[in-house]
Amino acid sequence: MANNQHAAPAPVGGSLVNIVTLSCGVLIALMAAILMVRFLFGLGAVTGLNDGYPWGIWIAVDVVIGSAFACGGFSVAMLVYIFNRGEYHPLVRPALLASLFGYTLAGAGVMFDLGRWWNVWNMYWPWSINPNSVMFEVAICISLYIVVMWIEFSPVVLEQFGKRDIKKKVSKAMFFIIALGTVLPMMHQSSLGTLLVVLGVQVHPLWQTPLLPLLYLLSAIFMGYAVVLFESCVASSAYRRRIEMHMLTPMAKIMLGILAVFIVVRIGDVVVRGALPKAFVPSVEALMFWLEMACVIAPLILIGAETNRRNPARLFLAGILLMLGGALMRLNGFLIGYETGGDFNYFPTLAEVLVTAGMFAVEVLGYIIITRRFPVLPREEAIH
């Protein structure tokens, strides 16, 4: 089949009822039931949270990690619109779709975790806001970015329903929307790192550093590219399409460049601060640190050579490792390496795990429905 780099996007088509969508439906139903109990009877009815651990996996995984996984749209948009790499344009829509679901669900995750969720409007009320709060900056930027991404994705919907006149009007303002879509993720991803900085000694020395804002931003970028690799490989296999190696191979090289900078900063920081000996003290924290480092260093070995980057299986594995490595850095800082003192401890309940699984199921189901019914992926006949 000819190279379809410049092929117009088109719905994949096909049935929406299969084992994957049915499984997602079951998980979503379980999540809805648990959330009903949560909103009626409070966080204590379904979570393992306490006064020492005010946040659990709904924040650490669904929001902090989930928003980083959703940076694919931001990462690809930087290549296409900021660095003028138009050859990556076919990756924009699928990456944006995954980001749209990821950030929207991250926003929902915050609502799930708020004790007095009915007071969330105070966050936007001018007389209630605290402009000096890092948490306020994160909340506002994520909220705005969710709106921005829905506007960015609106041409796909307008195109499908034949609203080309409206699409042209939206396109005229798209340069401003894209600019916002580039700045906002930089702001709140770095500020997620700042959240840990202000916690001071409550965070283990292996993850407590003034450089956390930079580390969180760099990791969000390479995680975004890793998710694009993962999503492209999975979509190609599921829909029986050719893998877009002509775009993924050079993009992986860019990803490795960002990763190399991250590793130098990460290791250099631990050494300069004198925190490295902590990594050799037998502990859960030390084990998680080395697991995190193994996951981010392994891709350099796995796909560092040009010939290895042309191997779809290696690209897929490298993407998974980087997703896991970036996720571990966030999980380690917000939960594993977080020590509040006293006798407090936290372990997620089954209900918390099921809600997190349900949110992932919403994203998978939404991706399947929209790619099958809306012009997201480049037009291509299925491979039989």
C-alpha positions in Angstrom: 0.0 0.0 0.0 1.3 3.5 -0.8 2.5 5.8 2.0 -0.6 7.4 3.5 1.2 10.2 5.3 -1.0 12.9 3.6 -4.2 10.9 3.4 -7.3 12.7 4.7 -8.6 11.4 8.0 -11.7 9.1 7.8 -13.8 7.0 10.2 -12.5 3.5 10.6 -16.0 2.1 10.7 -17.0 -1.3 11.9 -19.1 -2.6 14.8 -19.0 -1.0 18.2 -20.0 -4.2 20.0 -17.1 -6.5 20.8 -15.4 -8.1 23.8 -13.4 -4.9 24.5 -16.3 -2.5 24.4 -18.5 -4.9 26.5 -15.7 -5.2 29.1 -15.3 -1.5 29.2 -19.1 -1.2 29.8 -18.9 -3.5 32.8 -16.1 -1.6 34.4 -17.8 1.7 33.8 -21.0 0.4 35.4 -19.0 -0.7 38.5 -17.4 2.7 38.6 -20.7 4.5 38.5 -22.1 2.4 41.3 -19.1 3.0 43.5 -19.2 6.8 42.8 -22.8 6.9 43.7 -21.9 5.5 47.1 -19.0 7.9 47.4 -21.1 11.0 46.6 -23.9 9.9 48.9 -21.8 8.7 51.9 -18.5 10.4 51.5 -14.9 9.4 50.8 -14.6 7.3 53.9 -17.2 4.9 52.6 -15.1 3.8 49.6 -11.5 4.9 50.1 -8.6 4.2 52.4 -7.8 8.0 52.9 -7.1 9.4 56.3 -5.8 12.6 58.0 -2.2 11.6 57.1 -2.9 10.7 53.5 -5.4 13.3 52.1 -4.9 11.9 48.6 -4.6 8.4 47.2 -4.6 6.8 43.7 -7.5 9.0 42.5 -5.0 12.0 42.6 -1.6 10.3 42.2 -2.7 8.0 39.4 -5.9 9.4 37.8 -4.8 13.1 37.9 -1.0 13.4 38.3 -0.1 10.3 36.1 -3.2 10.4 33.9 -2.5 14.1 32.9 1.1 13.2 31.9 -0.2 10.3 29.8 -2.5 12.8 28.2 0.4 15.0 27.0 0.6 13.2 23.6 -1.5 16.0 22.0 0.7 18.7 23.5 3.9 16.9 22.5 2.9 16.3 18.9 1.4 19.8 18.5 4.8 21.3 19.5 6.4 19.3 16.7 3.8 20.3 14.1 2.9 23.9 14.9 5.9 25.2 16.9 8.8 23.5 15.1 7.0 23.3 11.8 7.4 19.5 11.3 4.3 19.0 9.1 5.2 15.4 8.4 3.8 14.5 11.8 0.4 16.1 11.1 -1.4 12.7 10.7 -0.5 12.0 14.4 -2.2 15.2 15.7 -5.8 14.1 15.7 -5.4 10.7 17.4 -2.9 12.2 19.9 -5.3 15.0 20.6 -8.2 12.6 21.1 -6.3 10.6 23.7 -5.2 13.8 25.4 -8.8 15.1 25.4 -10.1 12.0 27.2 -7.1 11.9 29.6 -7.4 15.5 30.8 -11.2 15.5 30.9 -11.1 12.3 33.1 -8.3 13.9 35.2 -10.6 16.8 35.9 -13.3 14.4 36.9 -10.8 12.6 39.1 -10.3 15.8 41.1 -14.0 16.0 41.6 -14.1 12.4 42.9 -11.4 13.2 45.5 -12.8 16.5 46.8 -14.4 16.0 50.3 -16.9 18.8 49.8 -17.2 18.5 46.1 -20.3 20.7 46.0 -18.1 23.7 46.8 -15.8 23.3 43.8 -17.3 26.5 42.3 -15.3 28.5 44.9 -12.2 27.7 42.9 -13.4 29.9 40.1 -15.1 32.6 42.2 -13.0 35.8 42.1 -13.5 36.5 45.8 -12.5 33.0 46.9 -9.4 32.3 44.8 -5.9 32.3 46.1 -3.6 33.5 43.3 -0.5 32.5 45.4 -1.5 28.9 45.5 0.3 26.3 43.3 -2.8 24.1 43.6 -4.9 26.9 42.3 -2.6 27.4 39.3 -2.7 23.7 38.5 -6.5 23.6 38.8 -7.1 26.7 36.6 -4.6 25.6 33.9 -6.0 22.1 33.7 -9.6 23.5 33.5 -8.7 25.9 30.8 -6.7 23.2 28.9 -9.7 20.9 28.9 -11.8 23.6 27.2 -9.0 24.4 24.8 -8.7 20.7 23.7 -12.4 20.4 23.1 -12.2 23.5 20.9 -9.1 22.0 19.1 -11.0 18.8 18.5 -14.2 20.5 17.4 -13.3 20.6 13.7 -13.4 16.7 13.7 -17.0 16.8 14.9 -18.0 19.7 12.6 -16.4 17.9 9.6 -18.3 14.7 10.3 -21.6 16.5 10.5 -21.0 18.7 7.4 -20.7 22.0 9.3 -17.9 23.3 7.1 -18.9 26.9 7.4 -18.7 26.8 11.2 -15.4 24.8 10.9 -13.9 27.6 8.8 -14.9 30.2 11.5 -13.3 28.1 14.2 -10.2 27.5 12.1 -9.6 31.3 11.9 -9.1 31.4 15.7 -7.2 28.1 15.9 -3.7 29.7 15.9 -4.6 31.3 19.3 -6.2 28.1 20.6 -3.1 26.1 19.6 -0.8 28.6 21.3 -2.8 28.2 24.5 -2.7 24.5 24.1 1.0 24.6 24.1 1.5 27.1 27.0 -1.0 25.7 29.5 0.4 22.1 29.7 3.9 23.5 30.3 2.5 25.6 33.2 0.5 22.9 35.0 2.9 20.0 34.4 5.8 21.9 35.9 3.5 23.1 38.8 2.6 19.5 39.6 6.3 19.2 40.5 6.1 22.4 42.5 3.3 20.8 44.6 5.9 18.3 45.9 8.5 21.0 46.5 6.2 22.9 48.9 5.7 19.6 50.9 9.3 19.9 52.0 10.6 17.1 54.3 7.4 15.1 53.9 8.8 13.9 50.5 11.7 11.4 50.5 15.1 13.0 49.4 15.2 10.8 46.3 12.2 12.8 45.0 12.5 16.1 46.8 14.3 18.7 44.8 13.9 22.3 43.5 14.3 20.9 40.0 11.0 19.0 40.2 9.1 21.5 38.0 11.7 20.9 35.2 11.7 17.1 35.7 7.9 17.0 35.6 7.8 19.0 32.4 10.5 17.0 30.7 8.9 13.7 31.8 5.5 14.8 30.6 6.9 15.5 27.1 8.7 12.1 26.7 5.6 10.4 28.2 3.5 12.1 25.7 5.6 10.7 22.8 5.6 7.3 24.5 1.8 7.3 24.6 1.7 8.2 20.9 4.0 5.2 20.1 1.8 2.9 22.3 -1.5 4.2 20.9 -0.3 4.0 17.3 0.9 0.5 17.6 -2.2 -0.7 19.4 -4.6 1.1 17.0 -2.7 -0.4 14.0 -3.0 -3.9 15.4 -6.6 -3.6 16.5 -7.8 -2.0 13.3 -5.5 -4.0 11.0 -3.7 -1.0 9.7 -0.1 -0.5 8.7 2.0 1.0 11.5 3.1 4.5 10.6 6.8 3.7 10.9 7.8 6.6 8.6 6.6 9.0 11.4 7.2 6.9 14.5 10.9 6.2 13.8 12.0 9.8 13.6 9.7 10.9 16.4 11.2 8.2 18.7 14.6 9.9 18.0 13.2 13.2 19.3 11.7 11.4 22.3 15.1 9.9 23.1 16.7 13.4 23.0 14.2 14.7 25.6 14.7 11.5 27.6 18.5 12.0 27.6 18.2 15.5 29.0 15.8 14.2 31.7 18.2 11.4 32.7 21.2 13.8 33.0 19.2 16.3 35.1 17.6 13.5 37.2 20.8 11.7 38.1 22.9 14.8 38.3 20.4 16.3 40.8 20.5 13.2 43.0 24.3 13.2 43.0 24.8 17.0 43.6 22.3 17.0 46.5 24.0 14.1 48.1 20.8 12.0 48.0 22.3 9.1 46.1 23.4 7.1 49.2 19.6 6.9 50.1 19.2 4.7 47.0 21.5 2.1 48.5 19.7 1.8 51.9 17.5 -1.3 51.9 14.0 0.1 51.7 10.9 0.2 49.5 11.8 3.7 48.4 15.3 2.6 47.2 13.7 -0.4 45.3 11.2 1.9 43.6 13.9 4.4 42.7 15.9 1.8 40.9 12.9 0.4 39.2 12.0 3.9 38.0 15.5 4.5 36.7 15.6 1.1 35.0 12.4 1.9 33.1 13.7 5.3 31.8 17.2 4.2 30.9 16.3 0.9 29.2 14.7 2.6 26.1 18.1 4.2 25.3 19.5 0.8 25.0 16.4 -0.7 23.4 16.0 1.8 20.5 19.1 3.9 20.7 20.4 2.6 17.4 18.7 3.8 14.2 18.1 0.2 13.0 16.3 -0.7 16.3 14.0 2.3 16.0 12.7 0.7 12.8 11.4 -2.3 14.7 7.7 -1.9 15.7 8.0 -4.3 18.6 11.0 -2.4 20.1 9.2 0.9 19.7 6.1 -0.5 21.4 8.2 -1.9 24.3 10.1 1.4 24.6 6.8 3.3 24.8 5.5 1.1 27.6 8.8 1.4 29.6 8.8 5.1 29.3 5.1 5.3 30.3 5.9 3.1 33.3 9.1 5.0 34.2 7.4 8.4 34.2 4.4 7.0 36.1 6.7 5.6 38.7 8.4 8.9 39.3 5.1 10.5 40.0 3.7 7.6 42.0 6.9 7.6 44.1 6.8 11.3 44.8 3.1 11.5 45.6 2.6 8.2 47.5 5.6 5.8 47.9 8.1 8.5 49.0 5.5 10.6 50.8 5.7 10.4 54.6 3.3 12.4 56.7 4.7 11.2 60.1 2.9 9.4 62.9 1.2 6.1 62.5 -0.7 6.9 59.3 -0.6 4.5 56.3 -2.5 4.2 53.1 -3.3 1.4 50.7 -6.0 1.7 48.0 -9.2 -0.1 48.5 -10.8 -2.3 45.8 -13.3 0.4 45.2 -10.6 3.0 44.5 -8.9 0.5 42.1 -12.2 -0.2 40.3 -12.9 3.5 39.9 -9.5 4.0 38.4 -10.0 1.0 36.1 -13.4 2.5 35.1 -11.9 5.8 34.2 -9.4 4.0 31.9 -12.3 2.0 30.4 -14.1 5.3 29.6 -11.1 6.5 27.7 -10.7 3.2 25.8 -14.4 3.0 24.9 -14.5 6.7 23.9 -11.5 6.3 21.7 -13.0 3.2 20.0 -16.4 5.0 19.4 -14.9 8.2 18.1 -12.2 6.7 15.8 -14.8 4.3 14.3 -17.4 7.0 13.7 -15.4 10.3 13.2 -12.5 11.3 10.9 -9.5 10.9 13.3 -7.1 8.4 11.8 -5.7 8.7 8.3 -7.8 7.0 5.6 -6.6 3.5 5.0 -8.1 0.2 4.0 -7.9 -2.5 6.6 -5.2 -5.2 6.1 -6.8 -8.6 5.7 
